[in-house]
Amino acid sequence: MILEILQFGDPILRAKGERIAKIDERIRELARNMIETMHDAHGVGLAAQQVGYPLQLTVLDISAVDDRPSTLKLSGKDVDPKNAMPIVLINPEIELRGETEIGVEGCLSFPEITGDIERSHSVLVRAQTLEGEMFQIEASGLLARAIQHEHDHLHGILFIDRMNSAAKAALSSRLKRLQKETRRGIRHREEIASESVL
């Protein structure tokens, strides 16, 4: 099922995700729906906050991207990243590694807005699978960038928070407009909901 992706201005995007204590069918279904939603929107990652659930859950799939390479080690073994996609991370903890580099990022919650963001070139991640097992991945390149971007979402941090002040100033009118449209949409949904209660 394709879920609605929340846009900048929705307060849930600023919520820190709760740790998932029990991985049940409800969580597995949410992850499946998030993967379907991410693919439908042509994204490389999606956090639970972006579909209205402040939980420590994110999905990733960089297999459609050919011009930004990645490496992946799953539990110490080199794996072709494309063959391992999609990846679901539950309660992830990340360790930043290596040099930092600047790269272009976008976000499904910020349509048509991109920016140069500084991130670590590689990461080590410990997380749980949908079966509740702990696993570890080491990633570099685009996959490492996507993991850092999504991990930020899980803590209420948005990619615009990592832009330099000049870039953010250049985008300020577009961001204000997006925020206004989002708030208008939220108010409209609340009005419809209150009418249906009456």
C-alpha positions, 0 to 999 in steps of 0.5 A: 500500500502506498502511504502519504509522504509528509512534507516539510512543515509537518511537526511529525518530521521533527519528532524523535523516533521511539525505539521499537520494542516488539517487531510484530506483523504491524511493523513488518507491514509498515516496512513493506508499505514504506518500501512500496512508497519509496519505490513509487516516489523514486527515492533511495530512502524513507524514514517512518517519520516521513509517513507519519510514524515516529519510530526507529525504522527506515528503509533504503534502496540505492539499486536504481542509481548507477552514477553514484557508487556504493560499497557494502559489507554485511556482517564482514562479507563484501556484498554487491549493494544492488543485490542486497536491496532493499535494506530495512533498519530497525533501531539503527545505531551508526558510527561515522567513519573516514573523511567527510565529503560534500554531495548533493542530496534531496529528500522526498519530504522536500519536493524539487529541493536539493542541497550540498551536504557534508557527510562521512564517506563511510559508516558502520551500522548496527540494527535489527532485521524484520525478524528481530535479529541483530546485524551489522553493515559497513557502507560507503559512497551513496549508501553511506550518505543515504543511511546518514540522511535517514538516520537523521530523520529518525532523530528529527533532523532534516537535511536542510539543518545540515546546509550552510547558512548561504544555501539555506538563505537562498532556499528560504522563500521556497521552504516558507512556501512549502511549509505554508502549503503543508500547514494549510493541508494539515488544517484542511484535514483537521477540518474534514476530520472534525466535520465527520465527527459531528 
